[in-house]
Amino acid sequence: MKRQKIGTRLAIMTVLSVVLTALIIFATVFLMLKNIIDESTTNHSRDCLVLLEDEIEACLTNSEISALGMAKSGDLKAAVAEKNADAVLAAVDDYYTSTHMGTNSITITDETGTVIARYYNDKKDDSIADQAYIQKALAGESTTAVAQGTNIQLGARTGAPIVGADGAIIGVVSVTYPLDEEAFIDKVKGDSENDFTIFKDNIRVNTTVMNGSERAVGTEMDPVIATHVLDNQEDYSVSTTIMDKPYIAAYAPLIDGDGNTVGAAFAGLNIAEIESLEMLAIGVSVGVAVVVAVIICVIMIIYIRGAIVRPVENLCTVAGEMANGNLSVSVNKAPNNEIGTLAESLKETISNLQIIINDISENMEIMANGDMTNEISREYVGDFSSIKESINKISGALNNTLSSINIAAEQVNSGADQVATAAQSLSQGATEQASSIEELSSSIMSVSEQVNQNAKNVNIAGNYVQESQNGIENSNQYMQQMMEAMNDINDSSSQISKIIKVIDDIAFQTNILALNAAVEAARAGAAGKGFSVVADEVRNLASKSADAAKQTTILIEGSVTSVGKGMEIAQETAKALETVKSQSEMVVDTIKKIQEASNEQAEAINQITIGLEQISSVVQTNSATSQESAAASEELSGQAQMLREEISQFKLKNNFNGNAASQASYSAPSMNQNSSLSISLDDDKY
């Protein structure tokens, strides 16, 4: 990833800082200026609204003066008393001529509220007694207030009572200064830039606000503003839009004599031109600020470039060359500050690295030439001291390792000869073992065949015993069936005995009936002789039946006794068969156990045979391996001799002993110089 330069970062940070500061300052100035302008325009609108309110108040004052003055005029009182309209109008003209006050809307009524004359039109003789201000005037109370009307939509009106010579109220004079006339609102506006409006309720009835080329009369007040001004009777200032033009506006409610809101007064300033001037001033200020910020940024960038960026770029170049392994690079002169201190430290670091690397290179070259007795003697400082210790430990460890390898090579050479001799003896022993294993395997095969034949004979015997057991079970079932038949015979004999008993009872009853018949025949006399003979025959037959039933009963009882004895014999026979069945099952179980044991013996013999075959294979493999080991031993002896020749090229320390290896960071295998490698392969142990 491409890294951003420090100069670019500092320039960006400087520009951002200056721009951010300028934006904060001018945002603050803008908000303050806007608040000041908004406040000043709002105050100006309120002041203008005061002018409109003062003008309305002047109209109310004038209407009050006119009404009270005319109510005191003797000519008007006389004309009202006569209810003469022409005389009333003449008296009004005389009053205005004498007072030099401008004429306005005037209405004169009698004591009932009926209009005698109107100064502004010819309508008369209608009653306005329902008007609240007329009722108050007829009650002797004069009222002055802004009021709504029919001909004058909104005006400053005063109603004053006319009192006759006898002190009684004979009529009312009403003077209204119209507020809905253009002349009134234009007079208030004058040459100012402000706009004014008179609202009747929420409808503009008089205004200087233009909707195109016409006055914006008939338009409605904003509902939110109407809530504050008309409903809540509040003075209200707000920034609003009227006829698509922005205004700072002030509103005030117009309240009649009864405290009801009848309209509102508006004064506002069109701020479109003011906003354009504000934006122009702010634009110029921002432009000046941008120019100043750019100048400051350029100056700071030039300073940062010369005082920081260039020295840091030089140090970065030097560090990059060092990272690539170039220690001959030079450090340029840096300013007298932290960057200069960093440059001096970097220069000193390069010098120290050059000295240390040269020293390490020389010592490593000596080791590369085979001299393992050399050590670094220069003093290294800081973390470089650990490098010195590591190189010296490497040199010592290599010296110890090579010496140990030299000793091991001699011992390997001696051991290889012993291995070759032992391998020959091992090969001969393995051959003899293979012959013995073959004879043992042949004997085991013969035994295995006999065991397999025994297992087959046991299986045949087991089958015969199983068939005998099946026959015994069938005999037992037949005996059970015979016992069930004997039980049935016994039950049948019992039933026959019951039937014989019934026959005996029938013979007895028949005998009784024959006796009764004989008695009845004797009573009948000669007429019953034939019936008497029949009765005798029936009695004789009943006697014979009874005798036969007794003999049959005796025979049946004998049969039942014989059947009982047969049942006992059959039960004893069934018990004997059950005993034979149990014993035959035991025989079968024993035969099965013998059969399973024979099968397990046959399987074991098979496993032994397989094991002997594996042993025979292993013995043959050992024999071949022994021969290969003898050949490998001869090769090992030759390689050991070559290793000794290679080690002899290195110059090792003369004071080397068996414990020197423990001084190195890497310990070679511990072995005494005078020890010898001994390998014994006695056939009695293998």
C-alpha positions, 0 to 999 in steps of 0.5 A: 500500500502506498504511504502518504508523505508527511509533507502532504499530511501536514499540509492537509492538516494545516489547510483543514485547521485554517479552513475549519477555524475560518468556517467556525468564526464566520458561522458565528459572525453569520449567526450573530449578524442574522440574529441582530438583523432579525431582532432589529427588523422585528423591533422595526415592525413593532415600532411600525405597528405602534404607528398604526395603533397610534393612528387608530387611537387618533381615529377613536379620539376624533370620533369621540370628540366629534360625537360628544361635541355634536351631542351638546349642539343646541341646533342638533338637540332641537332638530332631534326633538322635532325628528326633522331629518333635514334640520339634523343634517343642517346642524351636523354641517354647521358643527363641522363648519364651526369645528373644522373637523373632517366629516365622517360616517354619522348616524342620528337616532331618536330615543327609540333607536330609530334612525332619523338621518344618516350623513353618508346616505339617504337611508332612514327610519330603520331601527338600530336599537339592537346594537349594543353601543346604541343601547348603552348610549340610550342608557346614558353611557357613551362608548368608543371602540373599534367596531364592525359594521355593514357599510363600514366593515371596520371603524373607530366608532363612538356612540354618545347620548343626546340629552334634552332640555329636561334632562331626558335622553332624546336620541343618540349620535354615532360617529365612525372613522372608517379603517377600511378606506385605502386613504387611511392605510396609505396615510399610515404607510407614507413613504416607508418601506413598511406594509400595513393591514387592517383585518376584520376577523381574519380577512384583510379589509384594508392593506398596502400588501400587493398581490400582483398589481392589486391590493391583497384584500379579501385574503386570509390570515395564517391560521397559526397567527390567527390562533395567537392574535384573534383567539388568544388576543396576543401581540405576536411577532413572526417571520412569515410569507405573505403573497410569496414574499418574506416578511418580519411582521408584528400583529396586534388584536383589535378589541371592541367595547365588550372585550371581543376580538373584531380584527387585527392590525398588521405591520411588516417589513419585506425582507427580500432586499435585506436578505440579498444585502445580507448574503452579499455582505456575508459573501464578501466576508467569506471571500476575504476569509478564504483569501486570508486562509489561503495565504496563511496556508501557503505560508505554513506549508512553505515553512513546514516544507523547509523546516520539517518535510525536507529533513525528514525526507532525507532521514527516510532516504537514509533509513531506506538505504540502511534497510536495503543493507547500504551502510555507506550512505551519508546523513545531510546536515539537519536543523538544530532541533529534534530532527537534527538530534535524530539525524546525529543519532542515525549517523552514529548508529550507521558508524557503529553498525559498520564497525560491528558488521566488519568485525563479525564478517572477519571472524565468520570468514576465519571460521569458514576457512576451517579455523574453529579456535578463533573468538571475537575479542572486541567489546560490543555495547547494548544488544550487540553484546548478545550477538558477540556471545552467540557467535562465540557460542556457535564457534565453541559448539561447532568445535565440540561437535566436530571433535565428537563426530571425529571420536564417533567415527572411530567408534562407528568403524570399530563397531561396524566390524563387530556388527558384521561378525554378529550378523553372520552368526545371527543369519546362521541361527535364524536358518536353524530356527526356520528349520525347527519352525517348519517341523513344529508347524507340520506337527501342529497341522496333524493335531489340527486335522484330528481336532477338526475330525473330533469336532465333526463327530461331536456335531453328528452326535449332537444331531442324534441327541437332538433327534432323540429329544424331539421324539421324547417331546412328541411322546410327551405330547401324545401322553398329554393328549391321552390324559385329556381323553381319559379326563373326557371319559371320566366326565362322560361316565359321570354324565351317564351316572346322572342319566341312570339316576334320572331313569331310576327316578322315572321307573319309581314314578311309573311304579307309583302311577301303576299302583294308583291306576290299579287302585282306581281300576279296583274302584271301577269294578268290572269296568276297570279290569282291562285298565287294571291289567295294563297297570300291572304290565306298566308296574312290571315294566317299571320294576324291570327298568329299575333293576336294569338301571341299578345294574347299569349304575354298578357297571358305570361305577366300576368303569369310573373306578377303572378310569380313575386308576387309568388316570393315575397311571397316565399321570405317573407315565407323564411325570416319567416322560417329563423326567426323561425330557429334562435329562435329555435336555441336559444331555443336549446341553452337555453335547453342545458345550462339548461341540463348542469346546471342540470348535474353539480348540479347532479355531485355536489350533488354526490360530496357532498354525497361522502364528507359526506361519508368521513366525516362520516368515519373520525368521526367514526375513531375519535371516535375510536382514542379517545378511543385509546388515553384514553388508551394511556394516562393511559400507558403514565402516567405509563411510566412517573412514571418509568422515574422519578424513573430512573432519581432519580438514578443520583446526580444532582446539588442542585442550578439548576434553570430554566436558568442553561440550557443556560450555556451548549453547548446543551440547553434542552427545556425551562420549569419552575419547577412550570409550569403545563401542561394543555390540554383543549378539550372543545366540543364547540371548536372541 
